Amino acid sequence: MIGIVTDSNAQLPPELVERYAVEVVPLTVTVDGVDYAEGVDLDADGFYGRFADASPAVSTSQPSPGCFAEAYARAADRGAREILSIHLGSAMSGTLNSARVATSGSPVPVRLVDTGTASFGVACCVWEAAEALAAGATIDEAASVAERLGAQVGNVFVVQALDLARAGGRLAVEVEPEASAIPVLSLVGGEIKAVGRATDVDEAATVMADYVTLAGESLKVAVGIADKAAAPFWTALEARLAGAEQVKAMVRYRIGPSVGAHTGPGTAGAFFYPAA
């Protein structure tokens, strides 16, 4: 048996966690000076609810090596003889380094994967690697699947809190708020860049959908939403993608606290990658 470990920034839906028996190590999300373990004592609703009547100070930090050590031990206790540990890109977080430190004390060998991506892009890598393992792949073969996909997965999104994106240090300097325009963004190489602009929700959804469908002739797509404020973008984007011939499969996911701390409420978008 090969166990799978990831971190909570992957936003891996509960049904996939259960299906593949994935150990999810929580990032720490700090809200107004109080630390919370993502998905353990702070979920998406609880996080975005903090923005209803205030503008809380929010930040994130990587899990400790001890948290990874505990996850590796749990996987081994369930019968894993090897562990595939798939994580948020090292250029964006120290999460992978914490995992690396923990491998020295793991009761079974651990194969680390730096996906080079973030948020549901990591979940895409976990999902495809888990499918490969279920089909009989070795741990190195499954790791190669995740690494390859990490380099291929794309993303596009809109945010309504550019100040949070800028505070995180990843927003390109040329992206500025405009009263009459909605910037359409993509995280590319660790930097959030503008890939288009729109004047309203429908146009933003069209720009995002076009960005996705131009990526290939056969795609798997995941559409994400932060909170109710993002629902109009999400609904419009999903409607356009559902009718696109390039989209062979589409799933939904929730944008959780460790991503929302850098994008805020009102965020919606998609991850996409070539379908096999």
WONOR-V499779 format. One record per residue. N is the residue number from 0. PHI is phi as a letter, one per 20 degrees, with the letter a starting at -180 (none if undefined). Layout:
BEGIN
N&PHI  N&PHI
END
This chain:
BEGIN
0&none  1&d  2&e  3&c  4&c  5&b  6&d  7&f  8&f  9&f  10&l  11&f  12&f  13&g  14&f  15&f  16&g  17&f  18&g  19&d  20&l  21&e  22&e  23&d  24&e  25&f  26&f  27&e  28&d  29&d  30&c  31&l  32&n  33&d  34&e  35&c  36&e  37&f  38&n  39&d  40&c  41&b  42&d  43&f  44&f  45&f  46&f  47&f  48&f  49&f  50&e  51&f  52&c  53&b  54&c  55&f  56&e  57&c  58&b  59&c  60&b  61&f  62&f  63&f  64&g  65&f  66&f  67&f  68&g  69&f  70&f  71&f  72&f  73&f  74&f  75&f  76&f  77&e  78&o  79&f  80&d  81&b  82&c  83&d  84&d  85&d  86&b  87&g  88&g  89&f  90&f  91&d  92&a  93&e  94&g  95&f  96&f  97&f  98&f  99&f  100&f  101&f  102&f  103&f  104&d  105&f  106&f  107&c  108&f  109&c  110&d  111&e  112&c  113&e  114&f  115&m  116&c  117&b  118&l  119&f  120&g  121&f  122&f  123&g  124&f  125&f  126&g  127&f  128&f  129&f  130&f  131&f  132&f  133&f  134&e  135&o  136&f  137&f  138&f  139&f  140&f  141&f  142&f  143&f  144&g  145&f  146&f  147&f  148&f  149&g  150&e  151&d  152&f  153&d  154&b  155&b  156&a  157&c  158&c  159&d  160&c  161&f  162&f  163&f  164&f  165&f  166&f  167&f  168&n  169&d  170&f  171&g  172&f  173&f  174&e  175&c  176&f  177&c  178&f  179&d  180&c  181&d  182&f  183&e  184&d  185&b  186&e  187&c  188&l  189&n  190&c  191&e  192&d  193&e  194&d  195&r  196&c  197&b  198&d  199&b  200&g  201&f  202&f  203&f  204&f  205&f  206&f  207&f  208&f  209&f  210&f  211&f  212&f  213&f  214&f  215&r  216&e  217&b  218&c  219&d  220&c  221&c  222&d  223&d  224&c  225&e  226&b  227&f  228&f  229&e  230&g  231&f  232&f  233&f  234&f  235&f  236&f  237&f  238&f  239&f  240&f  241&f  242&e  243&e  244&f  245&f  246&e  247&e  248&b  249&b  250&c  251&d  252&b  253&d  254&e  255&e  256&g  257&f  258&e  259&f  260&f  261&d  262&c  263&n  264&f  265&n  266&e  267&b  268&r  269&b  270&d  271&b  272&b  273&f  274&f  275&f
END
